[in-house]
Amino acid sequence: MKHLVDQLLGTRVELPRPSGSTVVVEGKRITDLRQVKVPDDPEEQARLRSEVRRAKAKARYERRKHDPDYQAMRRAYDERTREQRQAWKREYDQRTKERQRQQKTEWARRDYLANPEKYKAARRAHYEKNRAAILAGLQAKRDAAKGTTS
């Protein structure tokens, strides 16, 4: 009833109380990892517990996504740490510049080898579109070369 009154008055609507940390995995409602017991198969138990952790994290993410207080806190944190993150990114990019360049080159080579006709068609289209400018640039180069050799 309180929610209806709040909605009618236009006051802030509270989020429904979160379901705690109850998740459903393989048809079982689980509130605690200790409920997941598979005594004869430790690998299966580890897999199920991992699945429960993943489901809880997903539920927490969904709750927080709609929580205005949490979102405001995230925005404030992002603004506070923007400079620091940018500095880390610059430093990381500087440190890994060569590796990133090699990786991009490998990706481009792989993409080209997978479908060379696509790239040839794009090159032809670019040439046709800019033919006059390309030819004018080449002529200017030739004229400059003649001027320096004479």
C-alpha positions as CSV (number, residue, x, y, z in Angstrom):
1,M,0.0,0.0,0.0
2,K,2.8,2.4,0.9
3,H,4.3,1.9,-2.6
4,L,1.0,2.9,-4.2
5,V,0.7,6.1,-2.1
6,D,4.4,7.0,-2.9
7,Q,3.7,6.4,-6.6
8,L,0.6,8.6,-6.6
9,L,2.3,11.4,-4.7
10,G,5.3,11.2,-7.0
11,T,7.8,10.5,-4.3
12,R,10.8,8.3,-4.9
13,V,9.8,4.7,-5.4
14,E,11.8,2.3,-3.3
15,L,13.2,-0.7,-5.0
16,P,11.7,-4.0,-4.0
17,R,13.7,-5.8,-1.3
18,P,16.3,-7.8,-3.1
19,S,15.8,-11.6,-3.0
20,G,18.9,-11.8,-0.9
21,S,21.2,-14.1,-2.4
22,T,18.8,-16.9,-3.4
23,V,19.4,-18.2,-6.9
24,V,18.0,-21.1,-8.8
25,V,20.5,-23.5,-10.3
26,E,19.4,-26.7,-12.0
27,G,16.0,-26.3,-10.4
28,K,17.2,-25.9,-6.8
29,R,16.8,-22.8,-4.8
30,I,20.2,-22.1,-3.3
31,T,21.0,-19.4,-0.6
32,D,24.4,-20.6,0.4
33,L,27.3,-22.4,-1.4
34,R,27.4,-25.0,1.4
35,Q,24.0,-26.3,0.1
36,V,25.8,-27.5,-3.0
37,K,27.1,-30.9,-2.1
38,V,28.1,-33.6,-4.4
39,P,30.2,-35.9,-2.2
40,D,31.3,-38.4,-4.8
41,D,32.2,-35.9,-7.5
42,P,34.3,-32.9,-6.4
43,E,34.6,-31.6,-9.9
44,E,30.9,-31.5,-10.3
45,Q,30.6,-29.8,-7.0
46,A,33.1,-27.2,-8.0
47,R,31.3,-26.6,-11.3
48,L,27.9,-26.2,-9.5
49,R,29.4,-23.8,-6.9
50,S,31.0,-21.8,-9.7
51,E,27.6,-21.6,-11.4
52,V,26.0,-20.5,-8.2
53,R,28.6,-17.7,-7.8
54,R,28.0,-16.6,-11.4
55,A,24.2,-16.6,-10.8
56,K,24.6,-14.5,-7.6
57,A,26.9,-12.0,-9.4
58,K,24.4,-11.7,-12.2
59,A,21.5,-11.1,-9.8
60,R,23.6,-8.5,-7.9
61,Y,24.4,-6.8,-11.2
62,E,20.8,-6.7,-12.2
63,R,19.8,-5.2,-8.8
64,R,22.5,-2.6,-8.9
65,K,21.7,-1.6,-12.5
66,H,18.3,-0.2,-11.3
67,D,19.5,1.2,-8.0
68,P,19.9,5.0,-8.3
69,D,22.1,5.3,-5.2
70,Y,24.5,2.7,-6.5
71,Q,24.6,4.3,-10.0
72,A,25.3,7.7,-8.5
73,M,28.1,6.2,-6.4
74,R,29.6,4.6,-9.6
75,R,29.4,7.9,-11.5
76,A,31.1,9.8,-8.7
77,Y,33.9,7.1,-8.6
78,D,34.3,7.2,-12.3
79,E,34.7,11.0,-12.2
80,R,37.1,10.9,-9.3
81,T,39.4,8.3,-11.0
82,R,39.1,9.5,-14.6
83,E,42.6,11.1,-14.7
84,Q,44.2,8.0,-13.0
85,R,42.5,5.6,-15.5
86,Q,43.6,7.7,-18.5
87,A,47.2,7.8,-17.1
88,W,47.1,4.0,-16.7
89,K,45.8,3.6,-20.2
90,R,48.5,5.9,-21.7
91,E,51.2,4.0,-19.7
92,Y,49.9,0.6,-20.8
93,D,49.6,1.7,-24.4
94,Q,53.1,3.0,-24.4
95,R,54.4,-0.2,-22.8
96,T,52.6,-2.5,-25.2
97,K,52.7,-0.4,-28.3
98,E,54.8,-2.8,-30.4
99,R,52.8,-5.9,-29.4
100,Q,49.5,-4.1,-30.2
101,R,50.8,-3.1,-33.6
102,Q,51.9,-6.6,-34.3
103,Q,48.5,-8.0,-33.2
104,K,46.6,-5.5,-35.4
105,T,48.9,-6.4,-38.4
106,E,48.2,-10.1,-37.8
107,W,44.5,-9.5,-37.6
108,A,44.5,-7.4,-40.8
109,R,46.6,-10.0,-42.7
110,R,44.3,-12.8,-41.5
111,D,41.2,-10.9,-42.6
112,Y,42.7,-10.0,-46.0
113,L,43.6,-13.6,-46.6
114,A,40.2,-14.8,-45.6
115,N,38.5,-12.5,-48.2
116,P,40.9,-10.6,-50.5
117,E,38.3,-9.7,-53.0
118,K,36.4,-7.5,-50.5
119,Y,39.6,-5.4,-49.9
120,K,40.4,-5.2,-53.7
121,A,36.9,-4.0,-54.4
122,A,37.2,-1.3,-51.7
123,R,40.5,-0.2,-53.1
124,R,39.0,0.0,-56.6
125,A,36.0,2.0,-55.3
126,H,38.3,4.4,-53.5
127,Y,40.4,4.9,-56.6
128,E,37.4,5.5,-58.8
129,K,35.9,7.9,-56.3
130,N,39.1,9.9,-55.9
131,R,40.7,9.4,-59.3
132,A,41.1,13.0,-60.2
133,A,42.8,13.9,-56.9
134,I,45.1,10.9,-57.0
135,L,46.2,11.7,-60.6
136,A,46.7,15.3,-59.7
137,G,48.9,14.3,-56.7
138,L,51.0,12.0,-58.9
139,Q,51.4,14.8,-61.5
140,A,52.5,17.2,-58.8
141,K,55.1,14.6,-57.6
142,R,56.4,14.2,-61.2
143,D,56.6,18.0,-61.7
144,A,58.4,18.4,-58.4
145,A,60.9,15.6,-59.4
146,K,61.5,17.3,-62.8
147,G,62.1,20.6,-61.0
148,T,64.7,19.2,-58.6
149,T,66.6,17.2,-61.3
150,S,66.9,20.0,-63.8
